[in-house]
Amino acid sequence: MHYLGKAGTMALLYAFPLLLIANIWVDAAVVVKPLAWAFALWGVGLYWWAGFVYVKQVADVVKTAKSTS
């Protein structure tokens, strides 16, 4: 079991409100926007990584099932 997808969700849950804050509170956008985009990119990257791990796990299960039958 891995927690990559959950970590990606957490990162995106930080990113979206920060992106909204950066658009509303223009004075803080210089600091908040790069931080928000960092969270967003990390979240998307973690989702892709989790997806690849899931595909590998499924392939391993299928390979094991074929070899036992």
KATA-V171251 format. One record per residue. PHI is phi in whole degrees, 0 to 359 (none if undefined). Layout:
PHI ; PHI
This chain:
none ; 226 ; 243 ; 296 ; 296 ; 291 ; 294 ; 296 ; 298 ; 299 ; 298 ; 290 ; 292 ; 279 ; 292 ; 296 ; 296 ; 294 ; 296 ; 294 ; 298 ; 297 ; 281 ; 274 ; 258 ; 297 ; 295 ; 269 ; 299 ; 298 ; 266 ; 284 ; 297 ; 297 ; 296 ; 297 ; 292 ; 297 ; 299 ; 295 ; 293 ; 296 ; 298 ; 295 ; 299 ; 293 ; 297 ; 296 ; 299 ; 299 ; 299 ; 295 ; 295 ; 297 ; 297 ; 296 ; 296 ; 296 ; 298 ; 296 ; 295 ; 295 ; 297 ; 293 ; 295 ; 292 ; 285 ; 272 ; 261
